[in-house]
Structures are given as C-alpha cells and as structure tokens.
Amino acid sequence: MVNNNRHKKPVLVLDLDGTLVNSIGDLTAALNVATATVGMAPLPVEIIGPTAGKGARAMIALAHKINNQPLDEAVLEHLTGLFVEHYHENIANLTEVYPGAVEALAKFQENNWLLAICTNKHEYLARKLLEELELNHLFAAICGSDTFDVRKPDGSHILQTIAKARGNAKLSIMVGDTATDINAAKNADIPSIAVDFGYHDLPVETLNADKVISGFHQLWQTVCSLQN
C-alpha cells in the first residue's frame, strides 16, 4: 500500500486571536458598541481579555453578568449581530501581530513547513483580518468555526485543517493560547505548544500543553525539541 503522507510536509497550525495576533482592542471595542445599545457603560480590555478567546457571545454574557442585567436568547442574538457588524467593519484598527511572529513563521517556511490557521472565529472574519494585516499569503489553509462541521476542541477541526493544507498530520504541531486549542490538539493526537501571552482564563501551566513559550523567538527551538 502506498503511503500518501510520505512526501507531505509538516504543518504548523496556529490559533489566531491571542496566539498570532493581539486583537483584544478591536474585540472590546465591538463589545462596547453592542452593549451601549442596551445602556451599558464600556468595559476595559483588562476585564474582557480572559473571555475574548471564547467568542462574542461569551463576552456579551460577561458584560451582562458584570452589570447584573438579565440576558435572554433574543437579546443575545441581537447584540451578537451588532458586535459582528461593527467588528467586521473595524477588524484591524487596533489589532497587532505579536512581536517576532512574522520572522518565526518565515523560519518554518524556509525549513519546508506549511502554515495553517485553525480558529473558532468565522472563516470570513479570519480571512479578512489576515488580509488587512497582509498575512494571508503565508497560510496554506485558513479554517474557521464554520469551515467544517466541527470546531475546536474537536480534534477533527485541526486534522481537517492539516488535510486542507495538504500536510502530514503525523508531523504537525498546534500552537494556541487556550484550553480549547490544547484540548483540540490532544483530541487530534498531535503535540501542542501553549503561548503564555494570550487570552486564556486559566493559568497556562494548567492547560497541560507539551510545551509553553513566552514569545515567538522561542518557537522554532521549541518545535525542534518536540521532534527529537
């Protein structure tokens, strides 16, 4: 039987928000625009940060909890729509790529790796953000929560992303900032690296990733250590 993976490249799979880019400013701005329509005062990024990785609905629910306001499904749907509308139109006003990320990704490409994004953000938003930041050309696959019929922490989200990039899952590695990312990697049976500068709401040590890094300058050597 022919091994179709033999000549396929490894894939460095990255989460987006809180891993590759710091988007908390734009996410918080979208939240505050939406919740202002129901009379809430704006919340600072420091309050929203740990919840940002869970998506718009979780952020809206947190705002209501902080303000001791009830939240029904109809209001949640309405505010989520306002959130997404504002965010789509202002997606890269405040968002920045984390220091050293572009240089680190270039190192992987120079060494015959493919790059892919696996995010629980909607694919069209992920693509627009990467286009605005002029990063979209780097990735062999950009996959969001609606690209397939599963999403992280389901391991199939990562595995299908690797397949779409035409890579070899047995050689690939996941990089993320939350339990959702690390659990997805475990479910996909691939190694994981957690970054300690993202939007996790738990101590990064408790995520049980294979490795933890504090900056992209550490990524190449950390990946090499996982392959030995």
Secondary structure, 3 states (H helix, E strand, C coil): CCCCCCCCECEEEECCECCCEECHHHHHHHHHHHHHCCCCCCCCHHHHHHHHCCCHHHHHHHHHHHCCCCCCHHHHHHHHHHHHHHHHHCCCCCCEECCCHHHHHHHHHHCCCEEEEECCCCHHHHHHHHHHCCCHHHCCEEECCCCCCCCCCCHHHHHHHHHHCCECHHHCEEEECCHHHHHHHHHHCCCEEEECCCCCCCCHHHHCCCEEECCHHHHHHHHHHHHC
